Amino acid sequence: QVQLVESGGGLVQPGGSLRLSCAGSGFPLGVYSMTWYRQAPGRERQWIAGISPTGMNPNYDASVEGRFTISRDNSKRSVYLQMDNLEVDDTAVYFCYAPQKGLWGQGTQVTVST
């Protein structure tokens, strides 16, 4: 089955950290660029980070640059999003997306709150 499955979301206090994982199956994830998006309640889905198949030149939206780090391990068919210094405004459902395949994961909830 061709799919992406996110994990690692949860509830964290402001200033805390979380690491999201996205595991791919049914396709060679290692040859595709991968991205992370998020969608907050009442807002449009927002691109936040992308990474090339080799892992070179990751890029970020200004709202997360310097706090979030995207990485990948092609041997594990996985992509990661390390999120540090989390803010209340980071609260959202986080999705991984393979743009060249048009494939979305189901999302994982991240809540930043006291």
The 8 nearest C-alpha neighbors of each residue, nearest first, counted from 0:
[[1, 25, 2, 24, 26, 3, 23, 4],
 [2, 0, 25, 24, 26, 3, 23, 102],
 [1, 3, 24, 23, 0, 4, 25, 104],
 [2, 4, 104, 23, 22, 21, 103, 24],
 [3, 5, 22, 104, 21, 105, 2, 23],
 [6, 4, 21, 20, 106, 107, 104, 22],
 [7, 5, 20, 19, 8, 107, 21, 4],
 [6, 8, 19, 18, 20, 9, 17, 5],
 [9, 7, 109, 108, 107, 6, 19, 17],
 [10, 8, 109, 110, 108, 11, 7, 17],
 [9, 11, 110, 111, 109, 12, 112, 8],
 [12, 10, 111, 15, 110, 112, 9, 13],
 [11, 13, 112, 113, 111, 15, 14, 10],
 [14, 12, 86, 85, 15, 111, 112, 87],
 [13, 15, 84, 85, 12, 86, 16, 83],
 [14, 16, 84, 13, 85, 12, 11, 83],
 [17, 15, 83, 82, 84, 85, 14, 18],
 [18, 16, 82, 81, 19, 83, 7, 8],
 [17, 19, 81, 80, 82, 7, 20, 79],
 [20, 18, 7, 80, 79, 6, 8, 81],
 [19, 21, 79, 6, 5, 78, 7, 22],
 [20, 22, 5, 78, 4, 77, 79, 3],
 [23, 21, 77, 4, 3, 76, 5, 20],
 [22, 24, 3, 76, 2, 77, 28, 4],
 [25, 23, 2, 1, 26, 3, 0, 22],
 [24, 26, 1, 0, 2, 23, 27, 28],
 [25, 27, 24, 28, 1, 23, 2, 0],
 [28, 26, 29, 30, 25, 76, 31, 24],
 [27, 29, 31, 30, 76, 26, 23, 73],
 [30, 28, 73, 27, 31, 52, 76, 53],
 [31, 29, 52, 28, 27, 32, 53, 73],
 [32, 30, 52, 28, 29, 33, 97, 51],
 [31, 33, 51, 52, 50, 97, 34, 30],
 [34, 32, 97, 50, 49, 96, 31, 51],
 [35, 33, 49, 96, 48, 95, 50, 97],
 [34, 36, 95, 48, 94, 47, 96, 46],
 [37, 35, 46, 94, 45, 47, 93, 95],
 [36, 38, 93, 45, 92, 44, 94, 91],
 [39, 37, 44, 91, 92, 43, 45, 42],
 [38, 40, 91, 42, 41, 92, 90, 37],
 [41, 39, 42, 38, 91, 43, 92, 90],
 [40, 42, 39, 43, 38, 44, 91, 92],
 [43, 41, 39, 40, 38, 44, 45, 91],
 [44, 42, 38, 45, 41, 39, 40, 37],
 [43, 45, 38, 37, 36, 42, 46, 39],
 [46, 44, 37, 36, 38, 43, 47, 42],
 [47, 45, 36, 48, 35, 37, 44, 60],
 [46, 48, 60, 36, 59, 35, 45, 63],
 [49, 47, 59, 35, 34, 58, 46, 60],
 [50, 48, 34, 58, 33, 57, 35, 59],
 [49, 51, 57, 33, 54, 32, 34, 58],
 [50, 52, 32, 54, 53, 55, 33, 57],
 [53, 51, 32, 31, 30, 54, 29, 50],
 [54, 52, 51, 55, 29, 30, 50, 32],
 [55, 53, 51, 52, 50, 71, 70, 56],
 [54, 56, 53, 57, 51, 50, 52, 70],
 [57, 55, 58, 54, 50, 51, 49, 53],
 [58, 56, 50, 49, 55, 54, 69, 51],
 [57, 59, 49, 48, 56, 50, 60, 64],
 [60, 58, 48, 64, 47, 61, 63, 49],
 [59, 61, 47, 62, 63, 64, 48, 46],
 [60, 62, 64, 63, 59, 47, 65, 58],
 [61, 63, 60, 64, 47, 59, 66, 65],
 [64, 62, 61, 66, 67, 60, 65, 59],
 [65, 63, 61, 59, 66, 67, 62, 60],
 [64, 66, 67, 63, 68, 61, 59, 83],
 [65, 67, 83, 64, 63, 84, 82, 68],
 [68, 66, 82, 81, 63, 83, 65, 64],
 [69, 67, 81, 80, 70, 82, 66, 65],
 [68, 70, 80, 79, 81, 48, 67, 57],
 [71, 69, 79, 78, 68, 80, 54, 50],
 [70, 72, 78, 77, 79, 73, 54, 69],
 [71, 73, 77, 74, 75, 76, 78, 70],
 [72, 74, 76, 29, 75, 77, 71, 28],
 [75, 73, 72, 76, 29, 77, 71, 28],
 [74, 76, 73, 77, 72, 22, 71, 23],
 [77, 75, 73, 23, 74, 28, 22, 72],
 [78, 76, 22, 75, 21, 72, 71, 73],
 [77, 79, 71, 21, 70, 20, 72, 22],
 [80, 78, 20, 70, 19, 69, 71, 21],
 [79, 81, 69, 19, 68, 18, 82, 20],
 [82, 80, 18, 68, 67, 17, 19, 69],
 [81, 83, 67, 17, 16, 18, 80, 66],
 [82, 84, 16, 66, 85, 67, 15, 81],
 [85, 83, 14, 15, 66, 16, 86, 13],
 [86, 84, 14, 13, 83, 15, 16, 89],
 [85, 87, 13, 88, 89, 111, 14, 84],
 [86, 88, 111, 89, 90, 112, 13, 85],
 [89, 87, 86, 90, 111, 91, 85, 39],
 [90, 88, 86, 87, 91, 85, 111, 110],
 [89, 91, 110, 88, 111, 109, 87, 39],
 [92, 90, 39, 38, 109, 37, 108, 89],
 [91, 93, 108, 38, 107, 37, 106, 109],
 [94, 92, 37, 106, 107, 36, 91, 108],
 [95, 93, 106, 36, 35, 104, 37, 96],
 [94, 96, 35, 104, 34, 103, 36, 21],
 [97, 95, 103, 34, 102, 98, 33, 35],
 [96, 98, 33, 102, 100, 99, 101, 34],
 [99, 97, 101, 100, 96, 102, 33, 32],
 [98, 100, 101, 97, 31, 32, 102, 33],
 [101, 99, 102, 98, 97, 31, 96, 103],
 [100, 102, 98, 99, 97, 103, 96, 104],
 [101, 103, 97, 100, 96, 98, 104, 2],
 [104, 102, 96, 95, 3, 105, 97, 101],
 [103, 105, 3, 4, 106, 95, 94, 5],
 [104, 106, 4, 103, 94, 5, 107, 3],
 [107, 105, 94, 93, 104, 92, 5, 108],
 [106, 108, 93, 8, 92, 5, 6, 109],
 [109, 107, 92, 8, 91, 9, 93, 110],
 [108, 110, 8, 9, 90, 91, 92, 10],
 [111, 109, 90, 10, 9, 112, 11, 108],
 [112, 110, 87, 11, 12, 90, 13, 10],
 [113, 111, 12, 87, 13, 110, 11, 10],
 [112, 12, 13, 111, 11, 87, 10, 110]]
